[in-house]
Amino acid sequence: MWRRSFSTGSHVSSMHMLKEKKWDALVIGGGHNGLTAAAYLARSGLSVAVLERRHVIGGAAVTEELIPGFKFSRCSYLQSLLRPSIIRELELARHGLKLLKRNPSSFTPCLDGRYLLLGPDKELNHSEISKFSRRDADAYPRYASQLERFCKLMDPLLDSPPPETLQGISSLQDRFKNKVHNSAYWTRLLCQAASLGQKDMVDFMDLLLSPASKVLNNWFETDVLKATLATDAVIGSTASVCTPGSGYVLLHHVMGETDGDRGIWSYVEGGMGSVSMAIGNAAKEAGAHIVTSAEVSQLIVEDSGKVNGVLLADGTLVRSSSVLSNATPYKTFMELVPDNVLPDDFSYAIKYSDYSSGTTKINLAVDKLPEFHCCKSIYPGSGPQHTGTIHIGSESMEEINSASQDAVNGLPSRRPVIEMTIPSVLDKTISPPGKHVINLFIQYTPYKPLDGSWDDPAYRESFAQRCFTLIDEYAPEFSSSIIGYDMLTPPDLEREIGLTGGNIFHGAMGLDSLFLMRPVKGWSNYRTPLPGLYLCGSGAHPGGGVMGAPGRNAAQLVLQDFKKKSK
């Protein structure tokens, strides 16, 4: 079984080792960010233990064999955002990370028999978009180029902590150093912004503040092109394409790269668990100790307010000089921190942050590839339509908005927005020969629907069949190819993976929840009101996605604090 490959040795001996020493750092949660933090801390000579609640490491970047022979990337399913610095510094290729580029990377079938393919091939893009509009075909390279320029502006922000003011009591020297550091940070940022020029800077502000619908309407006239691009603006959120600020998320999803190619999303051989495995291998090689089936029930807080360890669910007490939490901010502060030790204003800000989700993930085992009627005669069998993300029910932004409105009214979308991927087309290690793994990333599904409950098996099955029937409209007989499936609704994502509210980003990614305001104002630099406790997950800057930046940045800050203590 796949899950056995994640074994970290004897559980009994691991637990004994945990109790026998005081660690320099404990990491709560073996998701990719927690493992990244552990790797950097261990490489710097600290004694580090990672405590993972589940039987398998990876968090939301995990591979599990739930149907014999079929290995599912249960939550996250594509790679692009993982920071190049992490891939390089941790030598992840040497530790088993193999990326499979997708070309073309996008396919949108239409019920009228047309379709749109997009990808890294500029000639293909021009040819495909020209089928709908020559004007849009000419505009698309300019649109892509502008987003790339904006991404270059954002890049430095991702790889360092925000310029936060000092928290708590500090010396005059520390306050002076902090002011100098922050001044230098803002100076660099302003110089980069100035290098864009005023026109691009105004366009950048427009992108940040506007609805994605406005941004895309200003660029293009073709409905299917706008809808295909708009899905990036709402993925994983409860937002509509008409929500102000949704334009920013367009940028978030083209920030990444694969092997230096900007905006290219790839599959990972062996599934997304291979990302976590590679980072975990790097951490273990550096000396980190990884323990699975080790659920943390409470943080140990001294009378002084300093965190000095954790209590496990089985009663084991583990001591440490610092604790990094890869859990969500809500889980960390509302459930693991004892009552009445946090400042009220901080607690309220964490408690009332937006953890809502409209996301459901269905992973399927099928006995054949779907045959899309719009291109069956051109590409019989396996073809370019199967390699990338397949957009179902996204032929216009109006359709996406309508699906969103259903959820606003408390109901799962009548015609859901579905992103389908078939990684087994490129990755031959995750399914039996001739059969395939299909991922469906589905919106919008409220956490608590008004017309039923996700705890009701019949209700769950009814929604799954609604999704399969919609796909049948584009690929007849899809439903009959299904061998079995695994379904994760927002409550499932919360219960199984630990994602508060089912939110895949550990909290909303609106403009009011980013940079200096993530997770809350005044605490954006991974430190917390409790000395010795740090956040290192997606709930911290720069946010969600399989990025690793929160883990790397938090580790750097912890190392700085250790150096100060040793002086």
N, C-alpha and C positions, 0 to 999 in steps of 0.2 A: 504494500500500500504506500501511496505517496507520503501520507502523513508520517510514516515511520522514518522517512529520510530527514525529518526535522529533529530527531531524537537528540537530546543533549546529555545523554548518559543516565546513570541510575538516579532516580528521583530521590531515593533515601539518602544516598551519599551527597547529592546536591543540597538537600535541605540541611544535612549535618554541617556541610561546609559554610552555608549561609549563617548559621548560628554561632560558629566558632570564632568569628572575627568581626571587628568593626571595619566596615568598608569605607573607602573614600567617597564613593558615589553609588547610590541605588537608582535604577531606572524602572519606573512603574510602566509596564506595557512594552511588549516586544514587537510593536509595529515598526515600520521602516524608519520613522523619525527617532524612536527610542533606540533602535539598533545603531543608527548613525551616530547619535550622541555617545553611546557606549563605545563605539569604535574609536572615535576621536579622543575620548577621555582615557581609554586604555592605552592608546598609542602614545599618550603623553606621560604614561607611567602610573596613572591612578589605578587603584584596585576598584573594579566595577562589577556589579551584579545586575542583570536584567531579570525582572520578575514578570512573567507573562501568565495571565489568568487562564487562557485556553491551553489545549494540549499541543498547539501548533503556533510557531512564531509567525509574524507578518501583519497582524492586525487586519486592516482592510486590503493590504497587498498580500494576498494569500492564495495558495493553490490547494484544493482539496479534491480527492477522488471520491465523490458521493455516489456515483453510479460506476460499477466495475468497468475499468478500461477508459473512463472519461475523466479527465482532470480539469476542473473548473477554476477559473479565476473568479472567486465568488463575489467579490465587490469591485475593486478597481480592475480595469481590463485592458488599458493601454498605457504605454510609457512614452513620455516626452519631456515632462517637467523636471525629472531628476537632474539636479544641478551638475553640469559638466565637471566642476571642481571636485565633487564627491566621487564621481566615476573615476576620475584621474587619481586623486589623492589616496583613495582606498583600494585602488587597483581592482575594480570590480570585475573587469573582464577576466583577470587571472583567477578570481574567485568564482567564476562560473556564469557571469552575466553575458548573455548573448542576445542582441537586439535584432529583430527581423523587420526591416523597413517595408512599408506598404506602398505600392505604386500600381494603380491609382489608390488614393487614400479615402475617397468619398464616392458614393453612388446613391443617387436619389431617383428611384423609379416613379413614374407618373401613371395615373390610371388611364390617361388618354393614349398611352402607348409610347410616349416619349420618355427620355431619361437624361440624367446629367452625371457625367463622371468628372471628378476633379482630382488633382494630385500635384506632385512636385514637377511634372513635365509641363513646361510652359506652353509648348505647342499643342499638347493635348487639351489643356485648359482653354486656349483660344478657340480651338476647333469645336469643343463641346459647348462652350457658352455661345458661340456664334450660331448654333442651331436655334437659339432662342432670341439672341440680340447681338448684333455686331457692335453696337455701342457699348454694351456691357462687357463684351470680350476685350475691347480695347481698354476699358476702365479697370478691369480686374487686376492687371499687373501693377497699376498705380496704387490701388487699394492695398494690395499685399505689401508693396514697397513701403507705404506709409506706416502700416502696422509694424513692419520690421524696424523702422527708424524709432518708433515709439518704444518697442521692446528693448532696444539698445539703451534708451534712456532709463528704463526700469531695471535693467540687469543689476547695476551696482546696489540698488535698494534691496535686492533679494538676498545678497550674500553677506549682509552685516546687520547687526541689531539697529533698530531705530535710534535716533539721537534723543534718548529719554533724559529727563531731568533726574538728578540724584534723589533717591528715596531714603527716608529715615535720617538718622543723625550722621553727619559726615564732617570731616576735617576741612579747614580752610583750603589746604593743598588739594584735597580731592575735589572740592567744589570748583577750584580754579582749573584743574585738569579737565573736568567735565565741560566747563564752559568753552575752553579752547577746542576740545574734541568736537563738541556740537557745532561750534562756529565753523570749523574746517569742513564738517559734514555738509552744512547748508551751503557753504561757499562752493564746494564741488558740485552740488546738485544744481545750484543756480547757473554755474558755468555750463553744465551739460544742457540745461534747459535753453540757455541763450544760444548755444550752438545749433539748436533746431531752427532758429529763425522764428519771427513773429507769426507767420502764417501757419507753420506746423504746430507752434505752441498753442495757438487758438484752436486748431483742429484737435489737438491732444486734449485740451480742456473740454471741448465739445464731446469727444469720445467718452471721457470720464463721467460727465454729468448727464448725458442724454440717454433716452431709451435706445436700445439697439435698433428698433424699428426706424427711428429718425435717421440714425447714422446710415443704415443700409438703404433707406429710401433716397437719401441724398446721393448715394453712389450708383445705384442700379435701378433698372426698371423691370427685370424679369422676376416673377414671383418665386419660381422654384429655386433660383440662385439665392435670392434674399433669404428664403426659408432655410435653405441648406446652411448658410452662414450663420443665421440667427440661432440655430440650435446650440451653438457654442456659447451664446450669451445667457442661456437659461439652464444649461446642464447642471443638474444637482441642486438647483435652487427652487424656490416656490415662485420666483419672479416670472413675469410675462415679458415678452419682447417689448412691451409698451411701458415697462417699469423704468423710471428715471434711474440712471446709473448702471443699467444692464449693459450698456455699451462697453463698460470697463471689462466685463467678463469675456467679451470678444477678445480682448487683449490678453487676458490671463491664459486663454487656451491656445494662443499662438506664441506664447513666451518661450515654450520649450524647444528642444532640438534633439535630433538623433545623429550622433557622430558628426556634429558641426553643422548639420543642415537644419536651418531655422524652421520651426513650425511643423516639423515632420513627426507624426506619432507612429510608434512602432509596437509590434507585438514583442513579447519576451518569450524566448524558448523555455518551455516548461511551465508557462503561465506566470502571473504576476508574483507568485510566491518565490520565484527565482530571484527577483530583485531583493526581497527580504533575506533569502538564503545567502546571497552573495555578500550583502552587508553584514549579516550575522557571522559568516565565515571570516570576514575581515576583522570583526570585533573579537571573535574567539582567538584568531591568530595573534592578536595584540594582547591577549590575556583576559578578556572579559569573560565572565561566567554567566551563562544563560540558563535560566530555570523555567520550564513550562509547568502548567498546572499549579501555579503559585499565585493565588489571588490575594491581593492586598485589601484588607478590610478597613484599615485606619492608619493615618499618619501619627507618629509619636511626636508630641510637641512639649518641650520643656516649659516650665513656668515663665521663663524669660521670653517665650515666644519662638525660640529656635526649634526647627525640625531636626531630629537626630535619629530617625529611623522609621520603620513601619511595622505594623502588626499584620500578619497574614491571617487568612480566614481560618486556618487550622490552629491558630493560637501561637504560632512561631513568631518570636520577636527578633527582628533583624536591625542591627545598629549601623548607622552611617553618619559621615560628616555632612553629606548633602544628599538630597533626593531630587531627581528630575522626573516630572510626571508627563508621560506621553498620553495620558487619559485626557478626555475633554475638559475644558475649564469647569463645566458644571459638575462633572464626576469628581474632579480633583477637590474643588473647594466646598461643594455642597454635600458631598457624600463621604469623602475620605478625611477631610479636616474635621477635628472635633468641634463641637458647637462652641460658640461664644469666644473664639480666639481671633477671628478676623474683624477688621474694621467694618462697621455697618454699611458705609457707603460702597465699599468694595464688594461686600456680599450681595447687596441689592443689584449692583451693576452686573455681576456674574449671573445671578439668579434670573434676571429679566432680559438677558441677552437673547437674541433670536436663534433658537436651535431647531426651527421648523424645517420639515423636509417634505418634498413631494415625489420622492424617488422610490421606485421598486426595481429590483434586479431579478431577472429570471435567467437561469443557466440551463441550457438544454442539451441533451444527447439526441442526435438525429441519425437516421440511417441513410440520408442522402442530402445533397446540397439543394437549397431552394432554387426553383426555376422561375425566374421573373419573366412574365409574359411580354414585357416591353422590349426585351432584348434576346428572347429565346432563339429567334432565327439567326441573329448575328453572332451570338456567343453561346452555342449549345454546350451543355456540360459546364465544367469549371472555367471561369473566365474572369476578366478584370472587375466585373460587377461583384465578385465575391471577396476580393482582397482587402478592401477598405471598410469604412463605416458606412452602413446602409441605412439611409434615413427613410423611415416608414411613417406615413401620416404627416409629412412635413412638406407639402407642396406649396404652401403659402404661409406667410406670417399670420394671416387671419386664422388659419387652422391651429397654429401653435397658441395663439391668444385665446381661442375658443376652448382649447383643452385646459388652459390655465384657469379660465373663468369657472369651469366646472369645479375645480378644486377650491377656488375661493368660496363657492357655494356649498362646500363641504362634501363634494362627491368625487369619486375617481373619474378621470376624464372618460367621456363617452367614446371618443376617438383619441386614444393616447398618442403621445409623441414617443416614438420608439427609435432608439439607436441600436441597430443590429450589427454585431461583429462575428466573424467566423474565423477565429485564430488558427484552427486546424488546417485551413487552406495552406498556410505557410509553415506552421509548426506541426511536424509529423509525430511529435512525442506525446501528444495529449489526447489522442483518440485512436481506436482500432482502425486498421486499414479500411478505406471505403466509407467510414463513418465520420461524423464531425461533432465538434463542440460549437454551440452557438450561444453568444451572450446577448441578452436583451436588457438595455438600460431604458427604463420606462418612466414617463411623467404624464400626468400628475396624479399622485395618490396621497390623499390626506392621511395624517397619522391616525386620526379618529374620524372615519367617514360617518356621515349622518344616516346613511341608508343600510348600515350593517357593521360588522366587526371583522377585523383581520384574524381574530381568534376562531372565527367560524369557518371550518373547512369548505363548506359549500360556497360561502361568499368568496373565499380565496380562489377556488376553482373557477367560479363564474368570471372573475376578473381576468384570470389567466387565459381562459377561453376567449374572452373579448379581445385580448391582444393577439392570440393566434388567429382568430377569424379576420382581424384587420390585416395581418400579414398575408392571409390567404387571398385577399383581394388583389394583391400585387404578385404573389407567388402561389398559384393554385396548388393544392395538395400539400402545402407546408404542414398543416396540422397532422396529416396522416403519416408524416415522416418522423414524428416525435417518439422516441423510445422512453424518455423520462425527463423530469425537470426538477430543479431546486428553485424555490421562490423566496426572496427576502423583501418584505414590506418594511416601511419605516419602523414599526415596533420590533420586527425581527432584527433589523440592523442595530437597533439599540440593545436588544437583549443578547444577541449572539456576538456581535463585534464590539459593543460598548460605545456606539455612536449615539450620543444624547439626541433624542428626538428623531433619530434616523438620519441626521444631517451628516453627509459624507465629508464635509469640510470642518467638522468640530464646531460649527457655528457659521452663521450667514457671512457671505463675502461682499456685503454691500459696502458702499463708500464710508458708511458710519462705523464699520467694523474692520477697518484695515489700517496698516501702518501704525501710527502713534495711538490708535484707538483699538488695537487688537491685543489682548482680548478686551481690555477696558482702558480708559484714559488713565495715564500716569503709571501704567505697568506694562509697557509694550516691549521691554527689553529682557524678557524671560525670567526676571526676578519677580518675587511675589512679596506681599506684606509679611510673610513669615520667613525670617532669615534661614538660609539653608534649603529652601524649597524653590524649585525652578520649574517653569513650563517648557516642554520641548516638543510639543505636538502641533498639529495643524491649527489648533485654537490660538496659537501664537503667530507672530509675524514670520513669514509673509503670507501664511494661510494654507489652504488645503491643496489637495492633489499629491501625487507621489513625487514629492520635490526634494525632501531631505533637508531643505534649508533650515527649518526650525530646529532640527536636531543638531546640525552642524553649528549654527549660530549660538544656540544655548550652551553647547559644550565649550565653545571658545570663551563664553562669559564665565562659566564655572571655573575654567582654568585660570582666568584672570583673577577671580576671587581667591582661588587657592594660592596663587603667587603672593597676593597681598597679605594673606594670613602667615605665610612662611617667612615674610620679611621681619 
